């Protein structure tokens, strides 16, 4: 079989050039993705270390202020830390810290320390996971490291193939209406594939957090909407409308600000 394939390729110089280009491009992309992943892990580890350091300092400052709440110097130092570290603190910690600065109620310090403890536990857990993966000498883990860059590479080639197929299908359509259908169908399938890829990637990286049923319904709507196109071509536009509506709802849920602060008495 391989000898027959080599004869076919050897007899067709155009195919030889195409395969050479695809192979070279794939190797280059693999190396680039591998380097990007390595740098991303290093940057993530540095970011986690910085957040652990800052949260520990904030916790110590809040603890000192808890024992001496009337100390003006400690309060000023604490507020300065809040202002300096604000961008690196979790949203919940920022809310509680700002309310303490606004109202000066010592009860907020207890809430803040509890939230910081939760964040520190999460950061330390993630740090251990990353360092264990990097330092592991296990053969299976080593194989996974080699395979990891293939996932975005496969996704890239899948995207390129999908776009070429969509463009070809577009130009083969005789009517304008059918051309529009191809565009809309391609858009819905692409949105669905992106949503599925994100969820699968997060699940494989063990970073898929628990969402409320409302969010999962939105995810399923985005991924499942293109199925309507199989029932009737006219439903393609409904598929896109469902996806756009779902994305808007998802953005609103993510941007929704929490109201009210819980204090620990």
QUILIN-V601996 format. One record per residue. N is the residue number from 1. NEAR is the number of other ideal C-beta (glycine too) atoms within 8 Angstrom. Layout:
N;NEAR
N;NEAR
This chain:
1;4
2;5
3;6
4;7
5;8
6;8
7;8
8;9
9;10
10;7
11;5
12;8
13;5
14;6
15;9
16;10
17;8
18;8
19;9
20;8
21;8
22;8
23;8
24;8
25;8
26;10
27;8
28;8
29;10
30;11
31;9
32;8
33;11
34;10
35;8
36;8
37;10
38;8
39;8
40;8
41;10
42;8
43;8
44;9
45;11
46;8
47;8
48;12
49;9
50;9
51;11
52;12
53;8
54;11
55;14
56;9
57;10
58;15
59;12
60;8
61;12
62;13
63;9
64;9
65;14
66;11
67;6
68;8
69;9
70;4
71;8
72;6
73;6
74;11
75;11
76;8
77;9
78;11
79;9
80;8
81;11
82;13
83;7
84;6
85;11
86;9
87;4
88;7
89;14
90;7
91;7
92;8
93;14
94;10
95;10
96;13
97;13
98;9
99;11
100;12
101;8
102;6
103;6
104;7
105;8
106;9
107;9
108;14
109;12
110;12
111;13
112;14
113;12
114;9
115;12
116;13
117;9
118;8
119;13
120;12
121;8
122;8
123;12
124;9
125;8
126;9
127;12
128;8
129;9
130;12
131;9
132;8
133;9
134;7
135;6
136;8
137;5
138;6
139;5
140;6
141;10
142;10
143;8
144;8
145;8
146;8
147;8
148;9
149;12
150;9
151;9
152;8
153;12
154;8
155;9
156;9
157;9
158;9
159;8
160;8
161;8
162;12
163;8
164;8
165;8
166;11
167;8
168;8
169;9
170;10
171;6
172;5
173;10
174;3
175;6
176;5
177;6
178;9
179;10
180;8
181;11
182;12
183;10
184;12
185;11
186;10
187;9
188;15
189;10
190;9
191;12
192;14
193;10
194;8
195;11
196;9
197;9
198;8
199;10
200;8
201;9
202;9
203;8
204;6
205;7
206;6
207;5
208;7
209;4
210;2
211;8
212;5
213;6
214;8
215;10
216;9
217;8
218;12
219;11
220;8
221;11
222;14
223;9
224;8
225;15
226;11
227;8
228;12
229;12
230;5
231;6
232;6
233;6
234;6
235;10
236;13
237;8
238;9
239;15
240;12
241;8
242;11
243;14
244;8
245;8
246;12
247;10
248;8
249;9
250;11
251;8
252;8
253;10
254;6
255;6
256;6
257;4
258;7
259;3
260;4
261;8
262;5
263;9
264;7
265;4
